[in-house]
Amino acid sequence: MKKYEIMFIIRPTLGENETREVIKNFGDVLTNNGAKIIESKEYGQRELAYEIKKFKSGFYHLFLIEADNDAAIKEFDRLSLISNDIIRHLITKIEK
C-alpha cells in the first residue's frame, strides 16, 4: 500500500456546515475509489501567504491516506480542480 498526504484549502466564504460537507464529500471520493483514510485533520482558517483566486485566507484540511493504486488520487485531483470550493490542493506521496 502506498501512503499519501493530501492538503487542501477550502474557500473562506463557506459556513461551518458547508465546510464540513466539502470535507465529507471529498473523503467519500477517496474511500469510494479504494483508498483508506488513516487520518483527517482540520487546521482551521489561516491567512494565505499570497492571494489565491481573490481570497486572502482559507480553511486548511489534511487527509493521510493509504491506497493500492492511484485511482482515488487521480479522482480527487480531477474533482478538486473542477470544484469552486477548493482553492488549492497538494498531493504528496510519502516514501518509506
Secondary structure, DSSP 8 states (H G I E B T S, - for coil): -EEEEEEEEE-TTS-HHHHHHHHHHHHHHHHHTT-EEEEEEEEEEEEEEEEETTEEEEEEEEEEEEESSSHHHHHHHHHHHH-SSEEEEEEEEE--
